[in-house]
């Protein structure tokens, strides 16, 4: 004889199993696409948005006189609800409302990878910059006191009016994580939440359907007994309180049938 499992225990187990499955789904998604710093936003579409805006800004700077660059940065900043600024190759301010960077943001702009010994050479007095290699910068950072969010992207400005090409850093500062949709786009998370709700509904449907079906059978059986039809029987395969109620209904119907027949 199988052990009976109380209905409340079954419901609680089903509830916690649902939570565990949802948590496992979120953890798998988190580890599959993200890392434990804000750069994981770059893997969720922010990279494409950042590069698209950077290319638009740089493309306009390349055909705009340098004395109008500030207007270009202001216009794009108003469109995306951020503050755009330009910094030179040494993280010194060129243009924009942001003229001072937090230490961690500045360090990220100036970071260089560890080069092999045969490449680890200092620039010559003539200014040879071949060995000052820095990889392209694409990063999302958060600073505190006050809380600010930063989008960083390296770029190359080839405006003929500036002389030789310039390597610059495009910096976007925002007070919110969304940054006008550049950093965080809530739409995928809304879809993910809707998917979790649908999954939970489908997950709970078998349990709820089984309970309501058993209750409907017991209700129908008791009505037939009340009408004097004592041959009715209820399915007693359930191993919970509803199974016990069904067995009690069957015993009652059998005893009443015996009394009436006798």
Secondary structure, 3 states (H helix, E strand, C coil): CCCCCCHHHHHHHHHHHHHHHHHHHHHHHHHHHCCCCHHHHHHHCHHHHHHHHHHHHHHHHCCCCHHHHHHHHHHHHHHHCCEEEEECCCCCEEEECCCCCCHHHHHHHHCCCCCCHHHCCCCCCCCCCCCCCCCCCEEEEEECCCCEEEEEEEEEECCHHHCCCEEEEEEEEECCCCHHHCCCCHHHHHHHHHHHHHHHHHHHHHHHHHHHHHHHHHHHHHHHHHCCCCCCCCCCCCCCHHHHHHHHHHHHHHHHHHHHHC
